[in-house]
Amino acid sequence: MKSKESSLRLKILKFLIIFSVAILGFLWFFQVIFLNTYYEWVKTKEIASIATKISKSYNSGNYETALDSITYTEGVCIEIIDSNNQVYSSSIYNRGCMGALSNDSTYSYYRNELLNSNTNKKIYKLDSNRGGKMIIYVLKLNDGNYLIVNASLMPLNSTVNILSRQLVYVTIIVLLLSFILAYFIAKRISKPIVKLNNTANKMAGGNHDIVFDTKSDIIELNSLADTLNMANTELAKTDELRRELMANVSHDLKTPLTMIKAYAEMVRDLTYNNKEKRDSNLNTIIDEANRLNLLVNDILELSKMQSNVVELNIERFDLDELIKTVVDRFSYLEETKNFKFEYKGIKNAYVSADKRKIEQVIYNLIGNATNYVKDDKTVIVKLSLEDNKYLVEVIDHGTGIEEDELDLIWDKYYRTDKLHKRNTIGTGLGLSIVKHIFMLHNLEYGVKSKKNKGTTFYFKMAKVD
């Protein structure tokens, strides 16, 4: 069953008041209800301690002086009796220790009680004929004599009544102060949290032009505000990328569909009797359909990678031969658009990985480079050995990337010029797919770039025999 919800301020107020009531209840119990029992227990412990002290003083030569001093300082009555009931008495009241008892008890009675109990000490709690109770502690001394220490338990009823009346006022004052203190503490703690919540609601509504600021001296709240500010920044970036993604995907879907429709209508209405023009138009339709298919496949591939449902098919292969194969696939651009591809490699560069996905990485990196080259239209691919690892670099002399954008280029459809243009190669999702393949293989990768000088993408693979 779900517990009833309430505001943070009300919860703090409730818990502080409950805590105050618990403390007051504890005070009432020990200062009023339990006071007599506690006093009796403490007094009994004191009497036992006094008796031990007396037994040590008794062994000294002038024990009478020591006993009188203890009687005076501790407020007790001390009797020492022998087998003949001869008594040494030391009483602050000078009236005998047993005179306060309401029965006919004698010194020999308690001595015999101790003998019959087969113990060396015994404690009695008796009613006094003066009211209240008395504690009698009987102890057998080393020489066979008996020590009797007698102390009165003062009635505490009047003290308890005073404490009860006092605690009534204390309770009222403490509860009142607790309520006031709890209210201001709750308000102080809950106010920045309520402010954070209100700002978070704005963020949830899509407003990212906000700042989480608690102006609080509570470390945890300030840390939460910093975390929410970082989350808001990332959400703003994600929202911007989402809008760009929708616009770019829509553009990339619309363009081939428009061309397919236009050329299909052209074949149907104009060129169906002209074989050469008809074939040219049909080839354009096929090219655009292939581009559309590539875009859909890239979206599906990226979706699977982000969902962690991709399984790697690890095998041993020659990285040098693979790169050569991929570079050769771009040779048509050398003939049709005057591109130039240079490859510098190492023979017999064997690695262990998913060959098809590493091929996809190399293809996407080279394809990305063709979209940003300048007038020289040159793309350089290098394979070298560094720290016993194979280093693959794809270099262009293009527009370059600003330093603050280097970490963003791996996002879907992120473009440094922020303007969508149709790629010469690929769909705009290539670098995001490349990043996920690197992460699946736990490969070291990165990008180095200088504005208007060019860009180098690289990754490293472990060497295997």
C-alpha beads as a LAMMPS data file, in Angstrom:
LAMMPS data file: protein, C-alpha beads

465 atoms
464 bonds

1 atom types
1 bond types

-500.0 500.0 xlo xhi
-500.0 500.0 ylo yhi
-500.0 500.0 zlo zhi

Masses

1 110.0

Atoms # bond

1 1 1 0.000 0.000 0.000
2 1 1 1.402 3.369 -0.993
3 1 1 2.069 5.716 1.931
4 1 1 0.276 9.043 2.017
5 1 1 2.300 11.749 0.356
6 1 1 3.005 15.107 1.972
7 1 1 5.269 18.063 1.356
8 1 1 8.888 18.097 2.497
9 1 1 8.191 21.082 4.755
10 1 1 5.364 19.234 6.513
11 1 1 7.478 16.083 6.922
12 1 1 10.381 18.014 8.486
13 1 1 7.947 19.824 10.773
14 1 1 6.305 16.548 11.806
15 1 1 9.573 14.687 12.450
16 1 1 11.072 17.499 14.546
17 1 1 7.941 17.747 16.696
18 1 1 7.843 13.943 17.135
19 1 1 11.507 14.063 18.179
20 1 1 10.758 16.791 20.740
21 1 1 7.808 14.828 22.147
22 1 1 9.997 11.722 22.435
23 1 1 12.651 13.661 24.369
24 1 1 10.014 15.134 26.680
25 1 1 8.481 11.687 27.219
26 1 1 11.918 10.374 28.129
27 1 1 12.338 13.199 30.685
28 1 1 8.883 12.564 32.213
29 1 1 9.631 8.864 32.593
30 1 1 13.017 9.247 34.291
31 1 1 12.371 12.445 36.263
32 1 1 8.893 11.573 37.570
33 1 1 7.815 7.958 37.104
34 1 1 11.197 6.284 37.495
35 1 1 12.739 8.752 39.963
36 1 1 11.962 6.824 43.202
37 1 1 13.244 3.528 41.793
38 1 1 16.352 5.179 40.408
39 1 1 17.024 7.009 43.696
40 1 1 16.695 3.781 45.671
41 1 1 19.071 1.973 43.323
42 1 1 21.688 4.734 43.530
43 1 1 21.398 4.952 47.320
44 1 1 21.861 1.184 47.647
45 1 1 25.033 1.355 45.528
46 1 1 26.308 4.216 47.707
47 1 1 25.667 2.248 50.929
48 1 1 27.543 -0.759 49.538
49 1 1 30.445 1.502 48.592
50 1 1 30.460 3.105 52.054
51 1 1 30.481 -0.340 53.707
52 1 1 33.499 -1.369 51.619
53 1 1 35.256 1.850 52.611
54 1 1 34.495 1.261 56.282
55 1 1 35.804 -2.307 56.190
56 1 1 39.142 -0.972 54.929
57 1 1 39.266 1.739 57.632
58 1 1 38.365 -0.828 60.294
59 1 1 41.716 -2.553 59.898
60 1 1 43.556 0.625 60.894
61 1 1 44.524 1.301 64.491
62 1 1 42.323 4.361 65.092
63 1 1 39.231 3.301 63.206
64 1 1 36.769 5.176 65.455
65 1 1 37.917 8.552 64.125
66 1 1 37.659 7.307 60.537
67 1 1 34.133 5.953 61.194
68 1 1 32.991 9.247 62.735
69 1 1 34.343 11.114 59.711
70 1 1 32.496 8.784 57.303
71 1 1 29.300 9.128 59.367
72 1 1 29.513 12.904 59.185
73 1 1 30.392 13.219 55.493
74 1 1 28.053 10.491 54.194
75 1 1 25.094 11.030 56.542
76 1 1 24.774 7.406 57.624
77 1 1 24.578 5.456 60.879
78 1 1 27.300 2.868 61.572
79 1 1 27.171 0.003 64.088
80 1 1 29.875 -2.605 64.814
81 1 1 28.855 -5.558 67.027
82 1 1 30.704 -8.633 68.224
83 1 1 29.505 -12.030 69.363
84 1 1 28.600 -10.583 72.752
85 1 1 26.516 -7.829 71.155
86 1 1 28.954 -5.214 72.380
87 1 1 28.413 -2.221 70.146
88 1 1 30.405 0.599 68.714
89 1 1 27.993 3.147 67.343
90 1 1 28.609 6.218 65.249
91 1 1 25.535 8.212 64.346
92 1 1 25.140 11.742 63.133
93 1 1 21.866 11.877 65.093
94 1 1 23.383 10.390 68.299
95 1 1 20.305 8.223 68.843
96 1 1 21.362 4.739 67.686
97 1 1 21.015 3.118 64.332
98 1 1 18.079 0.865 65.056
99 1 1 15.856 3.373 66.792
100 1 1 14.165 4.392 63.607
101 1 1 12.845 0.896 62.832
102 1 1 9.131 0.224 63.282
103 1 1 9.632 -3.383 64.473
104 1 1 11.537 -4.982 67.318
105 1 1 14.625 -5.782 65.293
106 1 1 17.942 -5.908 67.161
107 1 1 21.568 -5.985 66.107
108 1 1 21.811 -9.701 66.843
109 1 1 18.761 -10.319 64.640
110 1 1 20.555 -9.043 61.541
111 1 1 23.776 -10.723 62.547
112 1 1 21.951 -14.066 62.831
113 1 1 20.194 -13.401 59.533
114 1 1 23.575 -13.003 57.879
115 1 1 24.893 -16.207 59.522
116 1 1 21.909 -18.201 58.334
117 1 1 22.204 -16.886 54.777
118 1 1 25.719 -18.333 54.363
119 1 1 26.922 -15.047 52.890
120 1 1 29.264 -12.309 54.051
121 1 1 26.891 -9.446 53.315
122 1 1 23.200 -8.707 53.040
123 1 1 20.967 -5.737 52.328
124 1 1 17.577 -5.009 53.951
125 1 1 15.001 -2.405 52.950
126 1 1 12.606 -1.688 55.817
127 1 1 9.896 0.788 56.695
128 1 1 10.879 3.483 59.165
129 1 1 8.686 4.541 62.059
130 1 1 9.446 8.128 61.013
131 1 1 7.978 7.541 57.550
132 1 1 9.748 6.467 54.434
133 1 1 12.194 3.609 54.112
134 1 1 15.570 2.658 55.479
135 1 1 18.403 0.616 53.996
136 1 1 20.377 -1.683 56.316
137 1 1 23.623 -3.131 54.973
138 1 1 25.146 -5.964 57.071
139 1 1 28.746 -7.006 56.388
140 1 1 30.890 -9.616 58.146
141 1 1 34.318 -8.200 59.021
142 1 1 37.641 -10.071 58.987
143 1 1 37.813 -10.451 62.773
144 1 1 34.356 -12.022 63.028
145 1 1 32.582 -8.826 64.052
146 1 1 29.698 -7.411 62.063
147 1 1 29.276 -4.035 60.417
148 1 1 25.823 -2.549 60.078
149 1 1 25.371 0.588 57.940
150 1 1 21.989 2.238 58.178
151 1 1 20.747 5.052 55.918
152 1 1 17.396 6.656 55.441
153 1 1 15.701 6.877 52.038
154 1 1 14.220 10.326 52.043
155 1 1 10.648 10.490 50.696
156 1 1 10.673 12.026 47.205
157 1 1 6.948 12.628 46.775
158 1 1 7.253 16.375 47.225
159 1 1 10.248 16.441 44.883
160 1 1 8.307 14.451 42.294
161 1 1 5.368 16.858 42.573
162 1 1 7.678 19.830 42.065
163 1 1 9.327 18.191 39.084
164 1 1 5.932 17.302 37.608
165 1 1 4.708 20.880 37.799
166 1 1 8.010 22.116 36.414
167 1 1 7.921 19.632 33.541
168 1 1 4.413 20.772 32.575
169 1 1 5.782 24.247 31.891
170 1 1 8.924 22.832 30.290
171 1 1 6.804 20.659 28.006
172 1 1 4.657 23.566 26.856
173 1 1 7.692 25.803 26.263
174 1 1 9.709 23.080 24.485
175 1 1 6.790 22.111 22.224
176 1 1 6.197 25.730 21.335
177 1 1 9.881 26.356 20.618
178 1 1 10.090 23.064 18.690
179 1 1 7.170 24.066 16.501
180 1 1 8.679 27.476 15.771
181 1 1 12.174 26.077 15.195
182 1 1 10.842 23.219 13.059
183 1 1 8.841 25.652 10.942
184 1 1 11.841 27.835 10.138
185 1 1 14.187 24.854 9.591
186 1 1 11.643 23.228 7.276
187 1 1 11.167 26.472 5.404
188 1 1 14.915 27.000 5.059
189 1 1 15.547 23.480 3.765
190 1 1 12.466 23.127 1.576
191 1 1 12.612 26.571 -0.061
192 1 1 15.649 25.832 -2.302
193 1 1 14.246 22.374 -3.097
194 1 1 10.920 23.886 -4.150
195 1 1 12.854 26.377 -6.276
196 1 1 14.791 23.541 -7.917
197 1 1 11.551 21.674 -8.553
198 1 1 9.898 24.695 -10.185
199 1 1 12.928 25.224 -12.424
200 1 1 12.977 21.501 -13.281
201 1 1 9.324 21.729 -14.347
202 1 1 10.295 24.478 -16.783
203 1 1 13.078 22.265 -18.137
204 1 1 10.609 19.375 -18.499
205 1 1 8.396 21.705 -20.522
206 1 1 11.201 22.177 -23.049
207 1 1 12.584 25.493 -21.768
208 1 1 16.364 25.107 -21.594
209 1 1 17.087 28.814 -21.127
210 1 1 17.186 28.345 -17.358
211 1 1 19.756 28.142 -14.559
212 1 1 19.422 26.006 -11.433
213 1 1 20.561 28.236 -8.573
214 1 1 19.591 27.442 -4.967
215 1 1 21.639 30.171 -3.223
216 1 1 21.898 27.649 -0.398
217 1 1 24.669 26.833 2.069
218 1 1 23.755 23.131 1.912
219 1 1 26.432 21.200 -0.013
220 1 1 24.080 18.488 -1.291
221 1 1 21.597 21.021 -2.706
222 1 1 24.350 22.958 -4.463
223 1 1 25.701 19.698 -5.880
224 1 1 22.200 18.798 -7.094
225 1 1 21.879 22.208 -8.753
226 1 1 25.206 21.701 -10.551
227 1 1 24.103 18.250 -11.713
228 1 1 20.794 19.610 -12.998
229 1 1 22.609 22.416 -14.823
230 1 1 24.809 19.837 -16.565
231 1 1 21.750 17.735 -17.380
232 1 1 19.995 20.800 -18.780
233 1 1 22.998 21.596 -20.974
234 1 1 23.088 18.034 -22.312
235 1 1 19.325 18.026 -22.859
236 1 1 19.588 21.298 -24.766
237 1 1 22.265 19.751 -26.982
238 1 1 20.185 16.612 -27.436
239 1 1 17.103 18.654 -28.276
240 1 1 19.040 20.646 -30.850
241 1 1 20.480 17.468 -32.354
242 1 1 17.018 15.923 -32.400
243 1 1 15.655 18.863 -34.388
244 1 1 18.625 18.697 -36.744
245 1 1 18.207 14.940 -37.051
246 1 1 14.548 15.274 -37.952
247 1 1 15.298 18.008 -40.472
248 1 1 18.222 16.140 -42.007
249 1 1 16.526 12.761 -42.153
250 1 1 13.457 14.392 -43.628
251 1 1 15.649 16.117 -46.198
252 1 1 17.580 12.944 -47.015
253 1 1 14.347 10.992 -47.374
254 1 1 12.535 13.684 -49.316
255 1 1 15.302 14.327 -51.861
256 1 1 15.631 10.757 -53.247
257 1 1 11.863 10.242 -53.105
258 1 1 11.290 13.464 -55.030
259 1 1 13.895 12.487 -57.629
260 1 1 12.541 8.936 -57.919
261 1 1 9.049 10.311 -58.450
262 1 1 10.210 12.948 -60.930
263 1 1 12.315 10.584 -63.047
264 1 1 9.620 7.883 -62.945
265 1 1 7.101 10.391 -64.284
266 1 1 9.627 11.470 -66.907
267 1 1 10.055 7.858 -68.063
268 1 1 6.311 7.368 -68.113
269 1 1 5.421 10.579 -69.958
270 1 1 8.481 11.620 -71.994
271 1 1 11.328 9.201 -72.497
272 1 1 9.649 5.816 -72.632
273 1 1 10.274 5.659 -76.405
274 1 1 13.902 6.914 -76.192
275 1 1 16.036 4.017 -74.968
276 1 1 19.122 6.077 -74.121
277 1 1 17.263 8.713 -72.100
278 1 1 14.998 6.106 -70.579
279 1 1 17.962 4.053 -69.368
280 1 1 19.640 7.182 -67.976
281 1 1 16.496 8.118 -66.089
282 1 1 16.066 4.590 -64.771
283 1 1 19.714 4.528 -63.574
284 1 1 19.073 7.759 -61.679
285 1 1 16.017 6.146 -60.063
286 1 1 18.114 3.121 -59.087
287 1 1 20.892 5.337 -57.635
288 1 1 18.408 7.304 -55.561
289 1 1 16.716 4.114 -54.382
290 1 1 20.133 2.785 -53.331
291 1 1 20.848 6.014 -51.441
292 1 1 17.468 5.728 -49.742
293 1 1 18.143 2.098 -48.858
294 1 1 21.563 3.052 -47.463
295 1 1 20.007 5.706 -45.237
296 1 1 17.400 3.286 -43.868
297 1 1 20.064 0.623 -43.269
298 1 1 22.288 3.118 -41.436
299 1 1 19.402 4.194 -39.209
300 1 1 18.596 0.567 -38.395
301 1 1 22.291 -0.244 -37.799
302 1 1 22.725 2.697 -35.445
303 1 1 19.520 1.816 -33.598
304 1 1 20.747 -1.760 -33.011
305 1 1 24.130 -0.554 -31.769
306 1 1 22.559 1.922 -29.356
307 1 1 20.304 -0.869 -28.059
308 1 1 23.344 -3.149 -27.454
309 1 1 21.875 -6.002 -29.503
310 1 1 24.807 -6.285 -31.920
311 1 1 26.996 -9.385 -31.709
312 1 1 30.578 -9.231 -32.947
313 1 1 31.942 -11.913 -35.257
314 1 1 35.609 -11.866 -34.232
315 1 1 38.149 -13.233 -36.708
316 1 1 41.794 -12.807 -37.669
317 1 1 42.434 -10.861 -40.881
318 1 1 44.990 -8.694 -42.687
319 1 1 44.183 -5.044 -41.978
320 1 1 46.434 -3.892 -44.842
321 1 1 44.508 -5.925 -47.431
322 1 1 41.186 -4.748 -46.027
323 1 1 42.149 -1.061 -46.287
324 1 1 43.368 -1.554 -49.871
325 1 1 40.027 -3.147 -50.780
326 1 1 38.044 -0.286 -49.298
327 1 1 40.213 2.404 -50.943
328 1 1 39.768 0.703 -54.321
329 1 1 35.991 1.035 -53.940
330 1 1 36.394 4.820 -54.149
331 1 1 38.273 4.697 -57.444
332 1 1 35.156 5.734 -59.338
333 1 1 35.419 9.163 -57.691
334 1 1 38.882 9.565 -59.194
335 1 1 37.381 9.099 -62.642
336 1 1 34.120 11.008 -62.184
337 1 1 35.005 13.851 -59.789
338 1 1 38.808 14.102 -59.897
339 1 1 39.396 12.839 -56.357
340 1 1 42.808 11.514 -55.383
341 1 1 43.272 8.696 -52.889
342 1 1 46.685 7.876 -51.389
343 1 1 47.392 4.830 -49.252
344 1 1 50.581 4.058 -47.290
345 1 1 50.464 0.708 -45.531
346 1 1 52.316 -2.210 -43.911
347 1 1 52.145 -5.709 -45.297
348 1 1 50.875 -8.611 -43.217
349 1 1 49.238 -6.390 -40.583
350 1 1 47.114 -8.992 -38.828
351 1 1 44.468 -8.032 -36.270
352 1 1 41.561 -9.747 -34.530
353 1 1 38.141 -8.077 -34.785
354 1 1 34.802 -8.115 -36.606
355 1 1 36.075 -7.728 -40.172
356 1 1 32.818 -6.471 -41.654
357 1 1 32.439 -3.739 -39.032
358 1 1 36.061 -2.587 -39.301
359 1 1 35.506 -2.414 -43.071
360 1 1 32.443 -0.272 -42.375
361 1 1 34.567 2.009 -40.152
362 1 1 37.212 2.556 -42.848
363 1 1 34.581 3.108 -45.536
364 1 1 32.694 5.660 -43.427
365 1 1 35.880 7.562 -42.451
366 1 1 37.035 7.815 -46.072
367 1 1 33.513 8.737 -47.171
368 1 1 33.367 11.448 -44.509
369 1 1 36.724 12.840 -45.703
370 1 1 35.422 13.132 -49.300
371 1 1 32.632 15.400 -48.087
372 1 1 35.004 17.973 -46.565
373 1 1 38.045 18.088 -48.873
374 1 1 39.025 21.365 -50.497
375 1 1 40.243 22.028 -54.007
376 1 1 43.000 19.390 -53.955
377 1 1 40.333 16.672 -53.392
378 1 1 42.991 14.481 -51.773
379 1 1 42.290 11.853 -49.130
380 1 1 45.274 10.116 -47.475
381 1 1 45.005 6.789 -45.647
382 1 1 47.943 5.599 -43.518
383 1 1 48.632 2.319 -41.717
384 1 1 51.632 2.362 -39.372
385 1 1 52.933 0.589 -36.263
386 1 1 52.958 2.530 -32.981
387 1 1 53.618 1.015 -29.521
388 1 1 53.041 -2.480 -30.916
389 1 1 49.608 -1.413 -32.162
390 1 1 48.475 -0.671 -35.716
391 1 1 47.553 2.976 -36.183
392 1 1 45.051 3.751 -38.960
393 1 1 44.754 7.411 -40.038
394 1 1 42.397 9.012 -42.554
395 1 1 43.603 12.500 -43.483
396 1 1 42.032 15.292 -45.540
397 1 1 43.115 18.861 -46.310
398 1 1 39.638 20.224 -45.831
399 1 1 37.893 22.904 -43.825
400 1 1 38.870 21.507 -40.421
401 1 1 36.908 21.508 -37.175
402 1 1 36.822 23.980 -34.307
403 1 1 38.383 22.606 -31.111
404 1 1 35.179 22.979 -29.083
405 1 1 33.315 20.890 -31.663
406 1 1 35.684 17.911 -31.790
407 1 1 33.691 15.922 -29.210
408 1 1 30.400 16.675 -30.975
409 1 1 31.185 15.413 -34.466
410 1 1 30.444 11.834 -33.405
411 1 1 26.787 12.756 -32.866
412 1 1 24.179 11.885 -35.432
413 1 1 24.051 14.426 -38.267
414 1 1 26.293 16.906 -36.452
415 1 1 27.839 19.301 -38.967
416 1 1 30.439 21.942 -38.303
417 1 1 28.837 24.370 -40.749
418 1 1 25.346 23.711 -39.289
419 1 1 23.943 23.758 -42.823
420 1 1 22.618 20.547 -44.286
421 1 1 24.149 19.534 -47.568
422 1 1 23.876 16.331 -49.480
423 1 1 26.877 14.094 -48.903
424 1 1 28.999 12.913 -51.776
425 1 1 29.301 9.616 -49.871
426 1 1 27.191 8.308 -46.995
427 1 1 24.130 9.441 -45.091
428 1 1 25.379 11.700 -42.304
429 1 1 25.162 8.899 -39.734
430 1 1 28.570 7.433 -40.521
431 1 1 30.621 8.914 -37.665
432 1 1 28.010 7.965 -35.089
433 1 1 28.089 4.373 -36.374
434 1 1 31.913 4.448 -36.361
435 1 1 31.941 5.603 -32.730
436 1 1 29.682 2.738 -31.636
437 1 1 31.825 0.185 -33.495
438 1 1 34.923 1.535 -31.755
439 1 1 33.161 1.256 -28.401
440 1 1 32.039 -2.314 -29.129
441 1 1 35.679 -3.267 -29.830
442 1 1 37.103 -1.148 -26.949
443 1 1 39.427 0.564 -29.427
444 1 1 41.367 3.753 -28.835
445 1 1 40.185 6.396 -31.305
446 1 1 40.039 10.140 -31.842
447 1 1 40.279 13.100 -34.174
448 1 1 42.833 15.887 -34.644
449 1 1 41.996 18.975 -36.643
450 1 1 43.079 22.525 -37.431
451 1 1 40.694 25.050 -38.891
452 1 1 41.233 25.489 -42.654
453 1 1 44.172 23.049 -42.500
454 1 1 42.486 19.676 -42.446
455 1 1 41.375 16.811 -40.227
456 1 1 42.817 13.441 -39.209
457 1 1 40.646 10.624 -37.885
458 1 1 42.533 7.743 -36.295
459 1 1 42.094 4.493 -34.393
460 1 1 44.418 1.829 -33.006
461 1 1 44.172 -1.980 -33.141
462 1 1 46.213 -4.558 -31.246
463 1 1 48.734 -6.512 -33.286
464 1 1 48.296 -10.302 -33.458
465 1 1 50.559 -12.970 -34.876

Bonds

1 1 1 2
2 1 2 3
3 1 3 4
4 1 4 5
5 1 5 6
6 1 6 7
7 1 7 8
8 1 8 9
9 1 9 10
10 1 10 11
11 1 11 12
12 1 12 13
13 1 13 14
14 1 14 15
15 1 15 16
16 1 16 17
17 1 17 18
18 1 18 19
19 1 19 20
20 1 20 21
21 1 21 22
22 1 22 23
23 1 23 24
24 1 24 25
25 1 25 26
26 1 26 27
27 1 27 28
28 1 28 29
29 1 29 30
30 1 30 31
31 1 31 32
32 1 32 33
33 1 33 34
34 1 34 35
35 1 35 36
36 1 36 37
37 1 37 38
38 1 38 39
39 1 39 40
40 1 40 41
41 1 41 42
42 1 42 43
43 1 43 44
44 1 44 45
45 1 45 46
46 1 46 47
47 1 47 48
48 1 48 49
49 1 49 50
50 1 50 51
51 1 51 52
52 1 52 53
53 1 53 54
54 1 54 55
55 1 55 56
56 1 56 57
57 1 57 58
58 1 58 59
59 1 59 60
60 1 60 61
61 1 61 62
62 1 62 63
63 1 63 64
64 1 64 65
65 1 65 66
66 1 66 67
67 1 67 68
68 1 68 69
69 1 69 70
70 1 70 71
71 1 71 72
72 1 72 73
73 1 73 74
74 1 74 75
75 1 75 76
76 1 76 77
77 1 77 78
78 1 78 79
79 1 79 80
80 1 80 81
81 1 81 82
82 1 82 83
83 1 83 84
84 1 84 85
85 1 85 86
86 1 86 87
87 1 87 88
88 1 88 89
89 1 89 90
90 1 90 91
91 1 91 92
92 1 92 93
93 1 93 94
94 1 94 95
95 1 95 96
96 1 96 97
97 1 97 98
98 1 98 99
99 1 99 100
100 1 100 101
101 1 101 102
102 1 102 103
103 1 103 104
104 1 104 105
105 1 105 106
106 1 106 107
107 1 107 108
108 1 108 109
109 1 109 110
110 1 110 111
111 1 111 112
112 1 112 113
113 1 113 114
114 1 114 115
115 1 115 116
116 1 116 117
117 1 117 118
118 1 118 119
119 1 119 120
120 1 120 121
121 1 121 122
122 1 122 123
123 1 123 124
124 1 124 125
125 1 125 126
126 1 126 127
127 1 127 128
128 1 128 129
129 1 129 130
130 1 130 131
131 1 131 132
132 1 132 133
133 1 133 134
134 1 134 135
135 1 135 136
136 1 136 137
137 1 137 138
138 1 138 139
139 1 139 140
140 1 140 141
141 1 141 142
142 1 142 143
143 1 143 144
144 1 144 145
145 1 145 146
146 1 146 147
147 1 147 148
148 1 148 149
149 1 149 150
150 1 150 151
151 1 151 152
152 1 152 153
153 1 153 154
154 1 154 155
155 1 155 156
156 1 156 157
157 1 157 158
158 1 158 159
159 1 159 160
160 1 160 161
161 1 161 162
162 1 162 163
163 1 163 164
164 1 164 165
165 1 165 166
166 1 166 167
167 1 167 168
168 1 168 169
169 1 169 170
170 1 170 171
171 1 171 172
172 1 172 173
173 1 173 174
174 1 174 175
175 1 175 176
176 1 176 177
177 1 177 178
178 1 178 179
179 1 179 180
180 1 180 181
181 1 181 182
182 1 182 183
183 1 183 184
184 1 184 185
185 1 185 186
186 1 186 187
187 1 187 188
188 1 188 189
189 1 189 190
190 1 190 191
191 1 191 192
192 1 192 193
193 1 193 194
194 1 194 195
195 1 195 196
196 1 196 197
197 1 197 198
198 1 198 199
199 1 199 200
200 1 200 201
201 1 201 202
202 1 202 203
203 1 203 204
204 1 204 205
205 1 205 206
206 1 206 207
207 1 207 208
208 1 208 209
209 1 209 210
210 1 210 211
211 1 211 212
212 1 212 213
213 1 213 214
214 1 214 215
215 1 215 216
216 1 216 217
217 1 217 218
218 1 218 219
219 1 219 220
220 1 220 221
221 1 221 222
222 1 222 223
223 1 223 224
224 1 224 225
225 1 225 226
226 1 226 227
227 1 227 228
228 1 228 229
229 1 229 230
230 1 230 231
231 1 231 232
232 1 232 233
233 1 233 234
234 1 234 235
235 1 235 236
236 1 236 237
237 1 237 238
238 1 238 239
239 1 239 240
240 1 240 241
241 1 241 242
242 1 242 243
243 1 243 244
244 1 244 245
245 1 245 246
246 1 246 247
247 1 247 248
248 1 248 249
249 1 249 250
250 1 250 251
251 1 251 252
252 1 252 253
253 1 253 254
254 1 254 255
255 1 255 256
256 1 256 257
257 1 257 258
258 1 258 259
259 1 259 260
260 1 260 261
261 1 261 262
262 1 262 263
263 1 263 264
264 1 264 265
265 1 265 266
266 1 266 267
267 1 267 268
268 1 268 269
269 1 269 270
270 1 270 271
271 1 271 272
272 1 272 273
273 1 273 274
274 1 274 275
275 1 275 276
276 1 276 277
277 1 277 278
278 1 278 279
279 1 279 280
280 1 280 281
281 1 281 282
282 1 282 283
283 1 283 284
284 1 284 285
285 1 285 286
286 1 286 287
287 1 287 288
288 1 288 289
289 1 289 290
290 1 290 291
291 1 291 292
292 1 292 293
293 1 293 294
294 1 294 295
295 1 295 296
296 1 296 297
297 1 297 298
298 1 298 299
299 1 299 300
300 1 300 301
301 1 301 302
302 1 302 303
303 1 303 304
304 1 304 305
305 1 305 306
306 1 306 307
307 1 307 308
308 1 308 309
309 1 309 310
310 1 310 311
311 1 311 312
312 1 312 313
313 1 313 314
314 1 314 315
315 1 315 316
316 1 316 317
317 1 317 318
318 1 318 319
319 1 319 320
320 1 320 321
321 1 321 322
322 1 322 323
323 1 323 324
324 1 324 325
325 1 325 326
326 1 326 327
327 1 327 328
328 1 328 329
329 1 329 330
330 1 330 331
331 1 331 332
332 1 332 333
333 1 333 334
334 1 334 335
335 1 335 336
336 1 336 337
337 1 337 338
338 1 338 339
339 1 339 340
340 1 340 341
341 1 341 342
342 1 342 343
343 1 343 344
344 1 344 345
345 1 345 346
346 1 346 347
347 1 347 348
348 1 348 349
349 1 349 350
350 1 350 351
351 1 351 352
352 1 352 353
353 1 353 354
354 1 354 355
355 1 355 356
356 1 356 357
357 1 357 358
358 1 358 359
359 1 359 360
360 1 360 361
361 1 361 362
362 1 362 363
363 1 363 364
364 1 364 365
365 1 365 366
366 1 366 367
367 1 367 368
368 1 368 369
369 1 369 370
370 1 370 371
371 1 371 372
372 1 372 373
373 1 373 374
374 1 374 375
375 1 375 376
376 1 376 377
377 1 377 378
378 1 378 379
379 1 379 380
380 1 380 381
381 1 381 382
382 1 382 383
383 1 383 384
384 1 384 385
385 1 385 386
386 1 386 387
387 1 387 388
388 1 388 389
389 1 389 390
390 1 390 391
391 1 391 392
392 1 392 393
393 1 393 394
394 1 394 395
395 1 395 396
396 1 396 397
397 1 397 398
398 1 398 399
399 1 399 400
400 1 400 401
401 1 401 402
402 1 402 403
403 1 403 404
404 1 404 405
405 1 405 406
406 1 406 407
407 1 407 408
408 1 408 409
409 1 409 410
410 1 410 411
411 1 411 412
412 1 412 413
413 1 413 414
414 1 414 415
415 1 415 416
416 1 416 417
417 1 417 418
418 1 418 419
419 1 419 420
420 1 420 421
421 1 421 422
422 1 422 423
423 1 423 424
424 1 424 425
425 1 425 426
426 1 426 427
427 1 427 428
428 1 428 429
429 1 429 430
430 1 430 431
431 1 431 432
432 1 432 433
433 1 433 434
434 1 434 435
435 1 435 436
436 1 436 437
437 1 437 438
438 1 438 439
439 1 439 440
440 1 440 441
441 1 441 442
442 1 442 443
443 1 443 444
444 1 444 445
445 1 445 446
446 1 446 447
447 1 447 448
448 1 448 449
449 1 449 450
450 1 450 451
451 1 451 452
452 1 452 453
453 1 453 454
454 1 454 455
455 1 455 456
456 1 456 457
457 1 457 458
458 1 458 459
459 1 459 460
460 1 460 461
461 1 461 462
462 1 462 463
463 1 463 464
464 1 464 465
